[in-house]
């Protein structure tokens, strides 16, 4: 019996791999739409696909259920990622500098509000904030990728946090 399960499992894994290759572009486009970043989309999709394949094998799902199941898993992972990023960003705004922050946004509005405020910043400054918070890069890594001094990256990041705090406080007043 164990031999059958192992062989069946390998065959199912192979079918999943072939199915994924056939649907890859569609899944990446859907994931990118959910996350708004190609780098994050590829990372999220790779982590979700491992869980999806394990669930397909464990539950022995028929192939016609794979795509809806995968879309649901991607959507749920994207929602979790957005909430995590919003909490991290709010913490950076509150505790990223020495000044205390009185900014408190309802949890459901945080992500969209911060995203809008980020789009109002200069493009390079916004990119530094996104790399620091969403991609979790160190200042040294950001400086290396943008080919600029680390002190400049730190200064722009701190300036961006102050600007965001000011704009959000004004919006809530």
N, C-alpha and C positions, 0 to 999 in steps of 0.2 A: 504494500500500500504506500509506503514512504517513497519508493522509487517512482510510482505513478505520480504522486503529488509533486515531487521534485521535477520530473520531466514536464508535467503539465505546467508547473510554475515557470520553468524556463521558456516553454513555448509561449506562454502568456506574456512574459517579459519581452520576448522577441516581437510579438504582435504589437505590444504597446510602443516599442521603439520605432517600428515601421510606421505606425499610426501617427506618432508624434512628429516624425520627419515629414510626413505628408501634410500635417496640420500646423507645422511650426510657425510659418509666416502669419497665419491667421491668429494663432494664439499669442504671438509676440505683439501684433497690432492691438489685440484686445487688451493685453496686459499694459501696454504703453498708454492706451486710452484711460485705463483705470488709475495709473500711477503718474502720468505726465512726465516721464523721464525714461529714455531708452536704456540707460545703464541700469537704473533701478528695475525696469521692466524685465530685462534679461536675468538679473539676479533673482527677482521674485519668481519668475517663471521656472527657473531651474530648481529653486527650493520647493515650489508647489508641485512640480512634476514628479519629484521623488516620492512625495506623499500620495499623489494621485495614483501612481503605478502600484505602490504598496496597497492602497485601498482597492484598486481593481483586482489585484491578485487575491487579497484577503477575502473580498466580497464576491469574487467571481462574477463581476458585472458583465453583462452582454455589451458588445462593441457599440451598439446604438446609444448606450447611456454614457459612454466615455466623454463625449464632447460636452453635454450639459453638466455633467459632474465636474469636469475640468473648469468650465466657465464659472461655476459656483465657487469652486475652491479658489480660483484666481480672484474673484470679486471679494470673497471673505478675507483673503490674505491682504489685498489692497486696502480694504477698510481698516484692518488691524494696523497695517503699516502707516496709514495716514493718521490714525489716532495716536500711535506711538510718536510719530514725527511732531505732531502738534503739541503733545505733552512735553517733548524734549525742547521744542522751540520756546514754549511758554516758560519752561524752567530756565533756559538761557536768557530770556528777556528779564525774568525776575532776578536771577542770581548771577548773571554773567558779568555784572559790574558791581562796584561798591555801593551804588545807590539803591535803596529799596524801591520796589515797584508796587504800585497800587492797582496795576492792571489785572482785572479778572474778567475773562470772557466766558460765556457759556460754552461748555465743551463742544457742542455741535457746530458752533460758529467759528471756533478758533482757527481751524485749518484754512477755511476760505478767506477769512479776514486777513490772516497773516500772509497768505498767498497774494492777495490783492496789494497789500502794503509792500511786499517784496518786489512786485512788478513796478512799483513807483520809484524804487531806488535805481541809481545808475547800474547799468548792466554788469559791469565788473564787480561792483560791490555786492549786488544780488547773487552773483555767481559764487563769490567767496562765502557768503552766508549759507548758500545751498550746499556747497562742498563741505563746509564745517559741520553743519547740522544733519543734513540728509545723508550725505555720503560718509559722515563720521571720519573725515580726514583730519590729520593734525595740521597745525599751522605750517610746519616744515614741509609736509607733503603738498599742501596747497601752493606754497611759495615755489616749490620745485616745478609743479605742473604749470603754473602761470608765469614762471620765469621772472619772479620779482623777489625782493628781499622779504624775509620772514617778518621783520618789524613793520613793513608796509602792510602786509596781509593782516597782522594783528591789529594795527591801527584802523584799517578800513572796517574790519569786523566789529571792533568795539564802537566805532562811529555809527555803523549800520544798526547795531543794537540800540544805541541811544536814539537814533532817528525813528526807528520802529516803535520804541517805547513812547516817544513823544507823539507820534501820529496816532497810535492806538489810544493813548490817553485823551487826546483831543477828540477822537471819534466817539469815545464813550462819554465825554463831558456834555 
